[in-house]
Amino acid sequence: MLAPVHIPVLVEETIGALAVQPGGRYIDCTLGGGGHAAAILERSSPGGQLLGIDADPEAIKIARSRLEAYGGSTLLINENFVNLQAICYKYDFLPVHGILFDLGLSSLQLNGNGRGFSFQHDAPLDMRLNPNQELTAADIVNTYSEVDLARLIKTYGEEGYNRRIARRIVQERPVKTTLQLARMIKQVIGSRRRRIHPATKTFQALRIVVNQELEHLESALKQAVSLLGFEGRLVVISYHSLEDRIVKQFMQREAKDCICPPGTPTCVCEHTASLRLVKRRVITPSLAEVQINPRSHSARLRVAERIIAQDEHYKIVERLCSTAEVKANGWRRPILLEKLREVFLAA
Ligand SMILES: C[S@@+](CC[C@H](N)C(=O)[O-])C[C@H]1O[C@@H](n2cnc3c(N)ncnc32)[C@H](O)[C@@H]1O
């Protein structure tokens, strides 16, 4: 039987958003099957380098064989992207030209790899990206109180029937498998919801909690900015509104020089913008892409570019201007910007 493949989403848009260039240095924080990574390596050749990270050891194995041809240009690490900064310092991989997060799960994980991510296949209720982690979905459904379960399903699944589902889970415990849980939820919700499977939102909620997905995303975004060189790009593809809200709010906040609450007479936050929004609107797949790859339908891509604070910028330009080289050549703004890039992206 052929192994399931993951079709990468918004590939051309991602390469464009990352502004991939030959010789560039990139991080793929969610390596998966290596589809985006292969495209980045292709376009950054010659001389491009890619650090690929995935919390799932299986994903690393698959990506390693897919990216074999790029050999020395890749460094693939089985880690959680919540440790992004530490990984980059450990492997001396910074500053970088672009960082990609393609959130969620790959088809390889959803297509029944026995880890319980999907209600389409029967498997133990596990849902851990990293099998070495302790907490599983079964621990949650079988030990949390009814109130906590309802709250979790509401908060992370945005599920309106959260209380009924939680009550049913508690009545039927122990709940051991994906199909057992999916069947119970279907019985609770009945045919009221037709567009998506009744268990979709509850499964999403459990997966988010098991893997601390939202907390890790918030932390990793902050770390990513600090690793980007001048004009380096941050690109995030998300698949549900909770993730997308975090990404949108983060980029909007980081694109502002002041984040004091509205009405504050004088600025007290001392915040300075670190990003520029490259596109204000979210990028979504074309109809043609959704037809070929239905899983892409909920994808939302956001992109921002690293800027440096005005005073930092002036200081560097001043320093450059005072060099004999600049004086002798009478270099102007475009050349100085080029020099700035060199300073920030020095290997
Ligand atoms: C949608 S897939 C990425 C697919 C990939 N872009 C490709 O082209 O094949 C998401 C991947 O991110 C990984 N992942 C999710 N959260 C993670 C985290 N916090 N740290 C590291 N990897 C994570 C998952 O294990 C999964 O393999």
The ligand as an SDF file (V2000), in Angstrom:
LIG
                    3D

 27 29  0  0  0  0  0  0  0  0999 V2000
    0.5130   21.0350    8.6720 C   0  0  0  0  0  0  0  0  0  0  0  0
    1.8690   20.0650    9.1270 S   0  0  0  0  0  0  0  0  0  0  0  0
    3.1960   20.7970    8.2270 C   0  0  0  0  0  0  0  0  0  0  0  0
    3.3150   20.2870    6.8450 C   0  0  0  0  0  0  0  0  0  0  0  0
    4.5310   20.7900    6.1110 C   0  0  0  0  0  0  0  0  0  0  0  0
    4.5020   22.2050    5.9370 N   0  0  0  0  0  0  0  0  0  0  0  0
    4.7090   20.0940    4.7660 C   0  0  0  0  0  0  0  0  0  0  0  0
    4.8080   20.7850    3.7580 O   0  0  0  0  0  0  0  0  0  0  0  0
    4.7360   18.8720    4.7330 O   0  0  0  0  0  0  0  0  0  0  0  0
    2.2420   20.5830   10.7530 C   0  0  0  0  0  0  0  0  0  0  0  0
    3.4240   19.8970   11.3910 C   0  0  0  0  0  0  0  0  0  0  0  0
    3.7940   20.6730   12.5190 O   0  0  0  0  0  0  0  0  0  0  0  0
    4.1430   19.8360   13.5730 C   0  0  0  0  0  0  0  0  0  0  0  0
    3.9360   20.6110   14.8040 N   0  0  0  0  0  0  0  0  0  0  0  0
    2.7770   21.0840   15.3090 C   0  0  0  0  0  0  0  0  0  0  0  0
    3.0050   21.7470   16.4400 N   0  0  0  0  0  0  0  0  0  0  0  0
    4.3370   21.7120   16.6630 C   0  0  0  0  0  0  0  0  0  0  0  0
    5.1880   22.2370   17.6820 C   0  0  0  0  0  0  0  0  0  0  0  0
    4.7100   22.9230   18.7270 N   0  0  0  0  0  0  0  0  0  0  0  0
    6.5200   22.0340   17.5720 N   0  0  0  0  0  0  0  0  0  0  0  0
    7.0270   21.3440   16.5100 C   0  0  0  0  0  0  0  0  0  0  0  0
    6.2670   20.8030   15.5400 N   0  0  0  0  0  0  0  0  0  0  0  0
    4.9430   20.9940   15.6100 C   0  0  0  0  0  0  0  0  0  0  0  0
    3.2460   18.6330   13.4360 C   0  0  0  0  0  0  0  0  0  0  0  0
    3.8260   17.4980   14.0460 O   0  0  0  0  0  0  0  0  0  0  0  0
    3.1260   18.5000   11.9220 C   0  0  0  0  0  0  0  0  0  0  0  0
    4.0750   17.5890   11.4270 O   0  0  0  0  0  0  0  0  0  0  0  0
  1  2  1  0
  2  3  1  0
  2 10  1  0
  3  4  1  0
  4  5  1  0
  5  6  1  0
  5  7  1  0
  7  8  2  0
  7  9  1  0
 10 11  1  0
 11 12  1  0
 11 26  1  0
 12 13  1  0
 13 14  1  0
 13 24  1  0
 14 15  1  0
 14 23  1  0
 15 16  2  0
 16 17  1  0
 17 18  1  0
 17 23  2  0
 18 19  1  0
 18 20  2  0
 20 21  1  0
 21 22  2  0
 22 23  1  0
 24 25  1  0
 24 26  1  0
 26 27  1  0
M  CHG  2   2   1   9  -1
M  END
$$$$
